[in-house]
Amino acid sequence: SDVARAYRLLMEKGVAGEAYNIASGRNVKIQRVLETLCSIAGVSPSIRIDKSLFRPTDRPALLCVEKIRAATGWQPEVPLEQSLKDLYHDIAERSHA
């Protein structure tokens, strides 16, 4: 919902042709996302990490969000955990329809 709101604000206030980062401004490890989704789903899968698949150039992305804030006043309002819950429940409802 935060991203949809950012898109709407960019259509209203953004400059055509400009690029904007839509992000929280914080790095979140995929492990945290996976652990949160597992908790929401009530599952405890066995997770194995294959370090041979890691690329040596992988570094945390640092995305500047000042440009979108200055242009639109946008900032994220929905916590990541709530967004993941909403996503999970939406997918669960659709799969039972």
Phi, psi and omega in degrees: 000328177296318181292319178299319178295322178297317179299317180297315180296323178293323177296325181279321191236347183286166179262125180304136179089346178277152177255136180231139173271127175253104185202167179281340185088001178241145173277136177233124179289142179299332177299320178295318179298314180298314180298321179294315179296320177298319179297315179299318183281347181072036179238156178227073182288158173278122184247125178244135179256125178260097184296342178291344179271351179287137176267136183295342181268000180296122177226152178300136177284134176245101183260127178279126181250006182295326183296314180291324178295318180293321184283325190234343187082004183290143167206152181296142180238336183264123179300149180307316182300320179292319178298319179293321176299313180300316179298312181300312182293325177295315179295320179297318179295316181295325182286342178263355182279000000 
